[in-house]
Amino acid sequence: PVGTTVMRMTAFDADDSSTDNALLRYNILKQTPTKPSPNMFYIDPEKGDIVTVVSPVLLDRETMETPKYELVIEAKDMGGLDVGLTGTATATILIDDKNDHPPEFTKKEFQATVKEGVTGVIVNLTVGDRDDPATGAWRAVYTIINGNPGQSFEIHTNPQTNEGMLSVVKPLDYEISAFHTLLIKVENEDPLIPDIAYGPSSTATVQITVEDVNEGPVFHPNPMTVTKQENIPIGSVVLTVNATDPDTLQHQTIRYSVFKDPAGWLEINPTNGTIGTTAVLDRESPYVKDNKYTALFLAIDSGNPPATGTGTLHITLEDVNDNVPSLYPTLAKVCDDAKDLRVVVLGASDKDLHPNTDPFKFELNKQSGPEKLWRITKLNNTHAEVILLQNLKKANYNIPISVTDSGKPPLTNNTELKLQVCSCKKSKMDCSATDALHISMTLILLSLFSLFCKSFP
């Protein structure tokens, strides 16, 4: 406003302050620049206060050649008479900015084009603001005030250019809407001065066109889950998959194919999506993790170029009693004069799951000859103990043992424990030279019987 005090100039005179020799008066000798008026300021001759004397319209930073004025101030003693002595100083006055110009869009409507399924900046909105770029009176803040119910769009300010960067943050779907209209407003970081308001130029419309893209088919559901018994017949149907094409405005067909089938167990009908088995499903396969087999399938549309969707199938395999139990260890050593005739503790394991595993049944196959040389005693559900009934002479013996699981029907594994009877002297066991190899006739007879059955089915 007119009459606003800008600053105070103070001069000092070493003469007697009670005389006119130190009676000072102030005066503006020169103003630089001289526009828009050569007399922008006035100085109180007695107090030295510099005040504004022009209309606020002229004291406008945005219309000045420079926002800096330099005033050469004279101080004269003798009350300002011509005979007085003078001193001069320069007063520098900087015209600060006020937020008296709202930002305005450079045009009322902006256009943007974006492909469906894509995110990122799609258009930069430009504004003009005559305020000082180094202040919050110039920096712009953008807001989407209409047309964004799904929060698919965001707008941020470019700090270097003050432009509004409009971005897609949630991919758009051409089949839902091919066009979007946004209403954007722009304001400053700092509030406008009271007698200034945001006008219609502080809002703009953005017309967004969504371009159609050939999207890949989508499996429903994904992942797909199914439970099957292992060992089902080859050619069994596992599942019929369902994939649909999001491009509902295009009439396309879908074909199916196998993408990843680690064990090579499956096939898929390319037309109707029916998945069948080409091999026996095996729960004990190394390709099965936690009873679950995973395969991937593709659905390919007829677009140009074709688009592909991927579906995941998890097959949970139920256990079938298809593994005989195995026996360990298969070798034992004992001294020919041993006092402790307990030869070895045998354990059994089965790759199947309960109830197709333990408790195991341990049995000795029939021993040849009039004398029984050993027996087997069950210790718990998974272990048994072989005990000699008498000391044996140094030799190698094969003890025929059968172990049977608890499956329905149960499976039996006929195996043999190799027993080495060794000479022991001075705590050293010598099993090198043996007199003879004693083989259970029962095991031989069982082997011959097995061969006979295979020859005559």
C-alpha positions as CSV (number, residue, x, y, z in Angstrom):
1,P,0.0,0.0,0.0
2,V,1.0,3.7,-0.5
3,G,2.9,5.0,2.6
4,T,4.4,1.6,3.6
5,T,7.7,2.1,5.4
6,V,10.4,0.2,3.6
7,M,13.5,1.0,5.7
8,R,15.1,3.7,7.8
9,M,18.3,5.5,6.9
10,T,20.5,6.9,9.8
11,A,23.4,9.3,9.5
12,F,25.8,10.5,12.2
13,D,27.5,13.9,12.6
14,A,30.5,14.4,14.9
15,D,29.7,18.0,15.5
16,D,27.9,19.3,18.5
17,S,24.4,17.8,18.5
18,S,23.0,20.9,20.2
19,T,23.9,23.1,17.2
20,D,22.8,23.2,13.6
21,N,26.2,21.8,12.7
22,A,24.7,18.4,13.5
23,L,21.1,19.1,12.5
24,L,20.6,16.5,9.6
25,R,18.1,16.4,6.8
26,Y,17.6,13.5,4.3
27,N,17.0,13.6,0.6
28,I,16.8,11.1,-2.3
29,L,19.3,12.2,-5.0
30,K,18.8,9.4,-7.5
31,Q,16.7,6.3,-8.2
32,T,17.8,3.4,-10.4
33,P,15.9,2.3,-12.5
34,T,13.6,5.2,-13.1
35,K,10.7,3.0,-14.3
36,P,7.8,2.6,-14.0
37,S,8.0,6.0,-12.1
38,P,11.1,8.1,-11.4
39,N,9.7,8.7,-7.9
40,M,8.8,5.3,-6.5
41,F,9.8,6.2,-3.0
42,Y,9.9,9.2,-0.6
43,I,12.2,9.7,2.4
44,D,11.1,11.5,5.5
45,P,13.7,14.4,5.7
46,E,13.9,14.4,9.5
47,K,13.4,10.7,10.4
48,G,15.1,9.1,7.4
49,D,12.2,6.7,6.8
50,I,11.8,5.5,3.2
51,V,8.2,4.9,2.2
52,T,6.3,4.0,-0.9
53,V,4.5,6.8,-2.7
54,V,3.2,5.1,-5.9
55,S,0.0,3.0,-6.5
56,P,0.3,-0.7,-5.6
57,V,-0.5,-1.4,-9.3
58,L,2.9,0.1,-10.2
59,L,4.7,-1.7,-7.4
60,D,4.2,-5.1,-9.2
61,R,7.2,-7.4,-9.4
62,E,5.8,-9.1,-12.5
63,T,5.7,-5.9,-14.5
64,M,9.1,-4.4,-13.4
65,E,12.2,-4.6,-15.5
66,T,14.0,-5.7,-12.3
67,P,12.7,-6.3,-8.8
68,K,15.7,-4.3,-7.3
69,Y,15.9,-0.5,-6.8
70,E,18.9,1.5,-5.7
71,L,18.4,4.9,-4.1
72,V,21.3,7.3,-3.5
73,I,20.5,9.0,-0.2
74,E,22.0,12.3,0.8
75,A,22.3,13.5,4.5
76,K,23.0,17.3,4.9
77,D,23.7,19.1,8.1
78,M,22.8,22.7,8.9
79,G,19.2,21.6,8.7
80,G,19.5,21.0,5.0
81,L,20.7,24.5,4.0
82,D,22.9,24.9,1.0
83,V,25.9,25.7,3.3
84,G,25.6,22.4,5.0
85,L,28.0,19.5,4.6
86,T,26.7,16.3,3.0
87,G,27.3,12.5,3.1
88,T,25.7,9.9,0.8
89,A,24.8,6.2,1.0
90,T,23.0,3.7,-1.2
91,A,19.8,2.1,-0.2
92,T,19.0,-1.2,-2.0
93,I,15.3,-2.2,-2.0
94,L,14.2,-5.7,-3.3
95,I,10.6,-6.2,-4.3
96,D,9.5,-9.6,-2.9
97,D,6.9,-11.8,-4.6
98,K,3.4,-12.4,-3.4
99,N,1.2,-15.1,-4.7
100,D,-1.0,-12.8,-6.8
101,H,-1.1,-14.9,-10.0
102,P,-2.9,-18.3,-10.0
103,P,-1.4,-21.0,-12.2
104,E,-3.3,-21.4,-15.5
105,F,-3.4,-24.4,-17.9
106,T,-1.9,-23.6,-21.3
107,K,-5.0,-25.1,-22.9
108,K,-8.4,-26.3,-21.8
109,E,-8.2,-29.8,-23.0
110,F,-5.4,-32.3,-23.3
111,Q,-5.3,-35.6,-25.2
112,A,-3.7,-38.9,-24.3
113,T,-3.6,-42.4,-25.7
114,V,-2.6,-45.5,-23.8
115,K,-2.6,-49.2,-24.5
116,E,-4.6,-51.4,-22.2
117,G,-2.6,-53.3,-19.6
118,V,0.2,-50.6,-19.5
119,T,1.2,-48.3,-16.6
120,G,3.3,-45.2,-16.5
121,V,3.2,-41.5,-17.5
122,I,0.8,-40.9,-20.4
123,V,0.7,-37.0,-20.8
124,N,2.4,-33.9,-19.3
125,L,0.0,-31.1,-18.4
126,T,1.5,-27.6,-18.9
127,V,0.7,-24.5,-16.9
128,G,1.9,-20.9,-16.7
129,D,2.4,-18.9,-13.5
130,R,3.9,-15.4,-13.5
131,D,5.1,-15.6,-9.8
132,D,8.6,-16.3,-8.8
133,P,9.8,-19.8,-9.8
134,A,11.9,-20.1,-6.6
135,T,8.8,-19.9,-4.4
136,G,5.7,-21.8,-3.4
137,A,3.7,-19.1,-5.1
138,W,4.9,-20.7,-8.4
139,R,5.1,-24.4,-7.6
140,A,2.0,-26.2,-8.8
141,V,-0.1,-28.9,-7.0
142,Y,-2.4,-31.0,-9.3
143,T,-5.5,-32.8,-8.2
144,I,-7.9,-35.1,-10.2
145,I,-11.3,-33.9,-9.1
146,N,-13.5,-36.1,-11.4
147,G,-13.4,-39.2,-13.6
148,N,-11.2,-41.4,-11.4
149,P,-13.5,-43.6,-9.3
150,G,-11.3,-46.7,-9.7
151,Q,-8.1,-44.8,-8.7
152,S,-6.5,-45.9,-12.0
153,F,-4.8,-42.5,-12.5
154,E,-2.4,-40.4,-10.4
155,I,-0.9,-37.0,-11.1
156,H,2.4,-35.6,-9.7
157,T,4.3,-32.4,-10.3
158,N,7.6,-32.3,-12.2
159,P,9.7,-30.2,-9.8
160,Q,11.9,-28.9,-12.7
161,T,9.2,-27.9,-15.2
162,N,6.1,-27.5,-12.9
163,E,4.2,-29.8,-15.4
164,G,1.6,-32.2,-14.2
165,M,2.7,-35.8,-15.0
166,L,-0.5,-37.9,-15.4
167,S,0.1,-41.6,-14.9
168,V,-1.8,-44.8,-15.2
169,V,-1.2,-46.8,-12.0
170,K,-3.8,-49.5,-12.5
171,P,-3.8,-51.1,-15.9
172,L,-6.9,-50.1,-18.0
173,D,-9.2,-52.6,-19.7
174,Y,-10.3,-51.7,-23.2
175,E,-13.2,-54.1,-22.9
176,I,-14.6,-52.3,-19.9
177,S,-14.1,-48.7,-21.1
178,A,-12.3,-47.5,-24.2
179,F,-12.5,-43.8,-23.1
180,H,-11.9,-41.9,-19.9
181,T,-12.4,-38.2,-19.2
182,L,-10.6,-36.6,-16.2
183,L,-11.1,-33.1,-14.8
184,I,-7.8,-31.7,-13.3
185,K,-7.4,-28.7,-11.1
186,V,-4.1,-26.9,-10.4
187,E,-3.2,-24.8,-7.3
188,N,-0.1,-23.3,-5.8
189,E,1.7,-24.7,-2.8
190,D,1.2,-21.2,-1.1
191,P,-2.3,-19.7,-0.7
192,L,-3.2,-16.9,-3.0
193,I,-3.5,-13.4,-1.6
194,P,-7.1,-12.6,-0.4
195,D,-8.2,-10.5,-3.4
196,I,-7.0,-13.1,-5.9
197,A,-9.0,-16.4,-6.7
198,Y,-8.5,-19.4,-8.9
199,G,-10.3,-19.0,-12.2
200,P,-11.7,-21.3,-14.8
201,S,-8.2,-21.5,-16.4
202,S,-7.0,-23.4,-13.3
203,T,-8.9,-26.5,-14.4
204,A,-8.5,-28.6,-17.6
205,T,-10.0,-31.7,-19.1
206,V,-7.9,-34.8,-20.2
207,Q,-9.4,-37.0,-22.8
208,I,-7.8,-40.5,-22.6
209,T,-8.3,-43.1,-25.4
210,V,-7.5,-46.8,-24.5
211,E,-6.1,-48.9,-27.3
212,D,-7.1,-52.5,-27.6
213,V,-4.3,-55.1,-27.1
214,N,-4.6,-58.8,-27.7
215,E,-4.5,-60.2,-24.2
216,G,-3.7,-63.8,-23.3
217,P,-6.4,-66.2,-22.2
218,V,-7.0,-66.6,-18.5
219,F,-7.4,-70.0,-16.7
220,H,-10.2,-70.4,-14.2
221,P,-9.2,-71.1,-11.5
222,N,-5.5,-70.6,-11.4
223,P,-3.8,-72.6,-9.9
224,M,-6.0,-75.7,-10.5
225,T,-6.0,-78.5,-7.9
226,V,-7.2,-82.1,-8.2
227,T,-6.6,-85.2,-6.1
228,K,-5.9,-88.6,-7.7
229,Q,-4.7,-92.0,-6.6
230,E,-1.2,-92.9,-7.9
231,N,-1.1,-95.8,-10.4
232,I,-4.4,-94.9,-12.0
233,P,-4.7,-96.5,-15.5
234,I,-3.0,-94.8,-18.4
235,G,-5.5,-92.7,-20.3
236,S,-7.4,-91.7,-17.2
237,V,-8.9,-88.2,-17.2
238,V,-7.3,-85.9,-14.6
239,L,-9.2,-82.7,-15.3
240,T,-10.8,-80.5,-18.0
241,V,-9.4,-77.0,-17.8
242,N,-11.3,-73.8,-18.6
243,A,-9.7,-70.7,-20.1
244,T,-11.4,-67.7,-21.4
245,D,-10.2,-64.8,-23.6
246,P,-10.5,-61.3,-22.1
247,D,-10.8,-59.9,-25.6
248,T,-14.6,-60.3,-25.6
249,L,-15.0,-57.9,-28.5
250,Q,-12.9,-60.2,-30.7
251,H,-14.1,-63.6,-31.8
252,Q,-11.1,-65.8,-31.1
253,T,-10.6,-69.5,-30.6
254,I,-8.4,-71.1,-27.9
255,R,-6.1,-74.0,-28.2
256,Y,-4.3,-75.8,-25.3
257,S,-0.9,-77.4,-25.0
258,V,1.5,-78.8,-22.4
259,F,4.1,-76.2,-21.2
260,K,5.9,-78.0,-18.4
261,D,5.3,-81.7,-17.5
262,P,8.5,-82.7,-15.6
263,A,7.8,-86.4,-15.5
264,G,6.1,-86.7,-18.9
265,W,2.9,-88.1,-17.4
266,L,0.3,-85.9,-19.0
267,E,-1.3,-84.8,-22.2
268,I,-4.0,-82.2,-23.0
269,N,-6.7,-82.2,-25.7
270,P,-5.9,-79.0,-27.7
271,T,-9.5,-78.3,-28.4
272,N,-11.5,-79.0,-25.2
273,G,-8.7,-78.8,-22.6
274,T,-9.2,-82.3,-21.2
275,I,-6.0,-83.5,-19.4
276,G,-5.3,-87.2,-19.4
277,T,-2.5,-89.5,-18.3
278,T,0.1,-90.9,-20.7
279,A,2.1,-92.8,-18.0
280,V,1.6,-94.2,-14.5
281,L,1.4,-91.5,-11.8
282,D,3.9,-92.4,-9.1
283,R,3.7,-90.7,-5.7
284,E,7.2,-91.9,-4.9
285,S,8.7,-90.2,-8.0
286,P,11.4,-87.5,-7.4
287,Y,9.2,-85.1,-9.4
288,V,6.6,-85.3,-6.6
289,K,7.1,-82.9,-3.7
290,D,5.0,-83.3,-0.6
291,N,2.6,-85.7,-2.4
292,K,2.0,-83.0,-5.0
293,Y,2.9,-83.0,-8.7
294,T,2.9,-79.7,-10.6
295,A,2.5,-79.2,-14.3
296,L,2.0,-76.0,-16.5
297,F,-0.3,-75.7,-19.5
298,L,-0.7,-73.0,-22.1
299,A,-3.9,-71.5,-23.6
300,I,-3.2,-69.8,-27.0
301,D,-5.7,-67.6,-28.7
302,S,-6.0,-67.1,-32.5
303,G,-5.1,-63.4,-32.5
304,N,-2.4,-61.8,-34.7
305,P,0.0,-62.2,-33.1
306,P,-1.3,-64.9,-30.8
307,A,-1.4,-64.3,-27.1
308,T,-0.7,-66.9,-24.5
309,G,-1.9,-67.5,-21.0
310,T,-0.3,-70.0,-18.5
311,G,-2.2,-72.2,-16.1
312,T,-0.8,-74.2,-13.2
313,L,-2.1,-77.7,-12.2
314,H,-1.4,-79.3,-8.8
315,I,-2.2,-83.0,-8.6
316,T,-2.3,-84.3,-5.0
317,L,-1.4,-88.0,-5.3
318,E,-3.0,-90.5,-2.8
319,D,-0.8,-93.4,-1.8
320,V,-1.2,-96.9,-3.1
321,N,0.7,-99.9,-1.6
322,D,3.0,-100.3,-4.6
323,N,6.4,-100.5,-2.8
324,V,7.8,-103.6,-1.1
325,P,9.6,-102.9,2.2
326,S,13.4,-103.0,2.1
327,L,15.7,-104.6,4.7
328,Y,18.9,-103.2,6.2
329,P,21.6,-104.1,6.8
330,T,22.2,-107.0,4.4
331,L,25.6,-108.0,5.9
332,A,26.5,-109.1,9.4
333,K,29.7,-110.5,11.0
334,V,30.1,-112.7,14.1
335,C,32.9,-114.6,15.7
336,D,32.9,-118.4,15.5
337,D,33.4,-118.6,19.3
338,A,31.1,-115.7,20.2
339,K,29.4,-115.9,23.6
340,D,26.7,-113.4,22.5
341,L,24.9,-115.1,19.7
342,R,22.7,-112.0,18.8
343,V,24.0,-111.4,15.3
344,V,22.3,-108.1,14.1
345,V,19.4,-105.8,14.5
346,L,17.5,-105.5,11.2
347,G,15.4,-102.6,10.2
348,A,12.8,-102.2,7.5
349,S,11.6,-99.2,5.5
350,D,8.9,-98.5,3.0
351,K,8.5,-95.7,0.5
352,D,4.8,-95.8,0.9
353,L,2.7,-93.9,3.5
354,H,0.7,-95.2,6.4
355,P,-1.2,-97.5,6.5
356,N,0.9,-99.1,3.8
357,T,4.1,-99.3,5.7
358,D,4.8,-100.6,9.3
359,P,4.1,-102.5,11.4
360,F,6.3,-104.9,9.4
361,K,6.2,-108.7,9.8
362,F,9.6,-110.4,9.9
363,E,9.9,-114.1,9.1
364,L,12.7,-116.6,8.4
365,N,12.2,-118.7,5.4
366,K,12.4,-122.5,6.1
367,Q,15.8,-123.7,7.1
368,S,17.2,-126.8,5.4
369,G,18.6,-129.7,7.4
370,P,17.6,-131.3,10.6
371,E,18.9,-128.5,12.8
372,K,17.7,-124.9,13.0
373,L,20.7,-122.6,13.1
374,W,19.1,-119.2,13.7
375,R,15.9,-117.5,14.5
376,I,14.4,-114.0,14.1
377,T,12.7,-112.0,16.9
378,K,10.6,-108.9,16.4
379,L,11.7,-105.9,18.5
380,N,9.1,-103.3,17.4
381,N,7.1,-102.2,14.4
382,T,10.2,-101.6,12.3
383,H,13.0,-103.7,13.7
384,A,13.8,-107.4,14.4
385,E,16.8,-109.2,15.8
386,V,18.6,-112.3,14.3
387,I,20.0,-114.7,16.9
388,L,22.2,-117.8,16.3
389,L,21.0,-120.9,18.1
390,Q,24.6,-122.3,18.2
391,N,28.1,-121.3,17.3
392,L,28.9,-121.9,13.7
393,K,32.2,-122.7,12.1
394,K,34.0,-120.1,10.0
395,A,32.1,-119.7,6.7
396,N,29.7,-117.4,4.8
397,Y,26.0,-118.1,5.3
398,N,23.0,-116.6,3.5
399,I,20.0,-116.3,5.8
400,P,16.7,-116.0,3.8
401,I,14.3,-113.5,5.4
402,S,11.0,-112.1,4.3
403,V,9.6,-108.8,5.4
404,T,5.9,-107.9,4.8
405,D,4.2,-104.5,5.1
406,S,0.7,-103.7,6.5
407,G,-0.9,-102.6,3.2
408,K,-4.0,-104.1,1.8
409,P,-3.1,-106.2,0.1
410,P,0.2,-106.6,1.8
411,L,3.5,-106.7,-0.1
412,T,6.4,-109.0,0.8
413,N,10.1,-108.7,0.0
414,N,12.1,-111.9,0.1
415,T,15.8,-111.1,0.7
416,E,18.8,-112.5,2.4
417,L,21.1,-111.5,5.1
418,K,24.8,-112.4,4.4
419,L,26.3,-113.7,7.6
420,Q,30.1,-114.0,7.8
421,V,31.3,-116.2,10.7
422,C,34.9,-115.2,11.3
423,S,37.8,-116.3,13.5
424,C,38.5,-113.9,16.3
425,K,41.9,-113.8,18.1
426,K,43.2,-111.1,20.3
427,S,40.3,-108.8,19.5
428,K,41.0,-109.1,15.7
429,M,38.4,-110.5,13.4
430,D,39.6,-112.6,10.4
431,C,36.9,-113.2,7.8
432,S,39.2,-113.7,4.8
433,A,39.5,-117.5,4.3
434,T,36.3,-119.4,4.7
435,D,35.7,-123.2,4.5
436,A,32.6,-123.2,2.4
437,L,29.6,-121.2,1.3
438,H,26.5,-122.3,3.0
439,I,23.4,-121.4,1.1
440,S,19.9,-122.0,2.3
441,M,18.2,-124.6,0.2
442,T,14.9,-122.8,0.9
443,L,16.1,-119.7,-0.9
444,I,17.2,-121.8,-3.9
445,L,13.9,-123.7,-4.0
446,L,12.0,-120.3,-3.9
447,S,14.1,-119.0,-6.7
448,L,13.4,-122.1,-8.8
449,F,9.7,-121.9,-8.1
450,S,9.6,-118.3,-9.2
451,L,11.3,-119.1,-12.5
452,F,8.9,-122.0,-13.0
453,C,5.9,-119.8,-12.5
454,K,7.2,-117.2,-15.0
455,S,7.8,-119.9,-17.6
456,F,4.2,-121.3,-17.2
457,P,1.8,-118.5,-16.7
